[in-house]
Amino acid sequence: MSIETEAPGLRERKRLATRRAIQYAVLTLSRERGIDHVTVEDISRVANVSPRTFFNYFPSKDAALIGDAPGLASAEDIEVFVAGGPDSDVLADLAVLLSKSLQRTEADREIHQLRRTVMKENAYLFGMRMATLRDFEDQLQQIIERRFRADAPAVADDTALEGDTAELNQRALLFTLVAVAAIRHAWRCWAEGDGASPLSERVNASFAEVYRITRRND
């Protein structure tokens, strides 16, 4: 699948560059000295920003260490997915949506590798990182539920049986967990690879592997 993106404007590029510089600084300093020996002033100096600017981007040192949860695609892309229709392949449409959602991670392969190293040495960060990922999962599940309701208007109707609604919600949960597993597989392969392929392509490859595994006996 080919994913086309619109290049961010100058202001957005500067914002992303500053955000990345702060994360790179806190991660490299923590790897070298240990987290307890790194201050916001140290981070700001290495990132070439003021402490005030640091707090404009992150509320704390730990927040900068764990970074952002994967972002969702634009509202327009989400609406395209929701309106895909019952004749369209939900999993394939979901792969496209998630590829677009992860596009901003393309340039952060080094940050991701640094974060994994620091998290291995500081287990409490892993728990904090998982909490941000759960928020992403919850948002993704809500979007998938909207798609299933749009595909089956009778279930979305107020007169729908409670069991039908529960079944739709459980199905959305299953799709969400499968999608998250594919993302984690893609992210790990991408981070540990040679960087030749962008993350969005790796996501597509992981979803293709899910298809291969689940349909091999068809």
C-alpha positions in Angstrom: 0.0 0.0 0.0 1.3 3.4 -0.9 0.9 6.1 1.8 1.2 9.7 0.7 1.8 12.4 3.2 1.8 16.2 3.2 5.0 17.7 4.5 4.5 19.7 7.7 5.0 23.5 7.6 8.0 25.3 9.0 6.5 26.0 12.4 5.5 22.4 12.8 9.0 21.2 11.7 10.6 23.4 14.3 8.2 22.2 17.0 8.9 18.5 16.2 12.7 19.3 16.1 12.6 20.9 19.5 10.5 18.0 20.9 13.0 15.5 19.5 16.0 17.4 20.8 14.6 17.3 24.3 13.9 13.6 24.2 17.3 12.9 22.7 19.0 14.9 25.4 17.1 13.2 28.3 17.6 9.7 26.9 21.3 10.1 26.1 22.1 11.8 29.5 20.1 9.1 31.4 21.9 6.3 29.5 25.3 7.9 30.4 24.7 9.0 34.0 21.6 7.3 35.2 18.2 8.9 35.5 18.7 10.1 39.1 21.7 12.2 38.1 20.0 14.1 35.3 18.2 17.4 35.9 15.8 19.5 33.8 18.6 22.1 33.6 21.0 19.5 32.2 18.5 18.4 29.6 17.7 22.0 28.6 21.4 22.8 28.2 22.1 19.8 26.0 18.9 20.4 24.0 19.8 24.1 23.6 16.5 25.2 25.1 15.5 27.0 28.3 13.9 25.2 31.2 10.8 27.1 30.5 10.7 25.8 27.0 11.3 22.3 28.3 8.1 22.5 30.4 6.2 23.9 27.4 6.8 20.5 25.8 6.8 18.1 28.7 5.4 18.3 32.3 8.3 16.3 33.8 11.6 14.5 33.1 9.8 11.2 33.2 7.3 12.4 30.6 10.1 13.3 28.3 11.7 9.9 28.9 8.6 7.8 28.0 7.7 10.1 25.1 4.4 10.2 23.3 1.9 7.4 22.7 1.4 6.6 19.0 -0.8 9.3 17.5 -3.9 8.6 15.6 -4.4 9.7 12.0 -6.2 12.8 11.0 -10.0 13.2 11.7 -10.5 13.0 7.9 -8.6 9.6 7.7 -10.6 8.3 10.6 -13.9 9.2 9.0 -12.7 7.5 5.7 -12.0 4.3 7.7 -15.4 4.4 9.6 -17.2 4.9 6.3 -15.4 2.0 4.6 -18.5 0.0 4.2 -19.4 -3.7 4.9 -18.0 -4.8 1.5 -14.5 -3.4 2.3 -11.9 -5.4 4.2 -11.8 -4.0 7.7 -8.3 -5.3 8.5 -6.8 -4.0 5.3 -8.5 -0.6 5.9 -7.2 -0.7 9.5 -3.6 -1.3 8.2 -3.9 1.8 6.1 -5.2 3.9 9.0 -2.5 2.7 11.3 0.2 3.3 8.7 -0.9 6.9 8.5 -1.2 7.1 12.3 2.5 6.1 12.7 4.0 8.3 10.0 5.5 10.8 12.5 7.5 8.1 14.0 9.5 7.6 10.8 12.3 9.9 11.9 12.5 8.7 15.5 14.1 5.3 15.0 17.1 6.4 17.1 14.9 7.8 19.8 13.0 4.6 20.0 16.2 2.6 20.3 17.5 4.9 23.0 14.2 4.7 24.9 14.3 0.8 24.9 17.8 0.9 26.3 16.9 3.3 29.1 13.6 1.4 29.9 15.4 -1.9 30.3 17.5 -0.3 33.0 14.5 1.5 34.7 11.5 -0.9 34.9 9.1 1.8 36.3 9.3 3.6 33.0 8.0 0.6 31.2 4.8 0.7 33.3 4.4 4.4 32.5 4.9 3.7 28.8 2.3 1.0 28.8 -0.2 3.4 30.3 0.2 5.7 27.4 -0.2 2.8 25.0 -3.5 1.8 26.7 -4.9 5.2 26.0 -4.1 4.6 22.3 -5.7 1.2 22.4 -8.9 2.7 23.9 -9.1 5.4 21.2 -8.5 2.8 18.5 -11.2 0.5 19.9 -13.7 3.3 19.9 -12.9 4.0 16.2 -13.3 0.3 15.3 -16.6 0.1 17.2 -17.8 3.1 15.1 -16.8 1.2 11.9 -18.7 -1.9 13.0 -21.8 0.1 13.9 -21.7 1.9 10.6 -21.4 -1.5 8.8 -24.4 -2.9 10.8 -26.9 -0.1 11.3 -29.4 -2.5 12.9 -27.0 -3.2 15.7 -26.4 0.5 16.3 -30.1 1.2 16.5 -31.5 2.0 20.0 -33.8 -1.1 19.7 -30.8 -3.5 19.1 -30.6 -6.4 21.5 -28.1 -6.1 24.3 -26.4 -9.3 23.3 -25.8 -8.0 19.7 -24.3 -4.8 21.0 -22.0 -6.7 23.4 -20.9 -9.0 20.6 -20.0 -6.0 18.4 -18.0 -4.5 21.3 -16.2 -7.7 21.9 -15.4 -8.1 18.2 -14.0 -4.5 18.2 -11.9 -5.4 21.1 -10.5 -8.4 19.4 -9.7 -6.4 16.2 -8.0 -3.8 18.4 -5.8 -6.3 20.2 -4.8 -8.0 16.9 -4.0 -4.6 15.4 -1.9 -3.6 18.5 0.0 -6.9 18.2 0.7 -6.2 14.6 1.9 -2.7 15.4 4.2 -4.0 18.2 5.7 -6.5 15.8 6.2 -3.9 13.1 7.7 -1.4 15.6 10.2 -4.0 16.9 11.2 -5.2 13.5 11.7 -1.6 12.4 13.7 -0.6 15.4 16.0 -3.7 15.2 16.4 -3.6 11.5 18.7 -1.6 9.2 16.3 1.3 8.8 16.0 0.7 5.0 12.2 0.5 5.2 10.0 3.1 6.8 7.8 2.2 9.7 4.6 2.5 7.6 5.9 -0.2 5.2 6.8 -2.4 8.2 3.2 -2.0 9.5 1.8 -3.2 6.2 4.2 -6.2 6.2 3.1 -7.2 9.7 -0.5 -7.0 8.8 0.2 -9.1 5.6 1.8 -11.7 7.9 -1.3 -11.7 10.1 -3.3 -12.5 6.9 -0.9 -15.2 5.9 -1.2 -16.9 9.3 -4.9 -16.7 9.7 -5.8 -17.7 6.1 -3.3 -20.4 5.4 -5.9 -23.1 5.8 -8.6 -21.4 3.7 
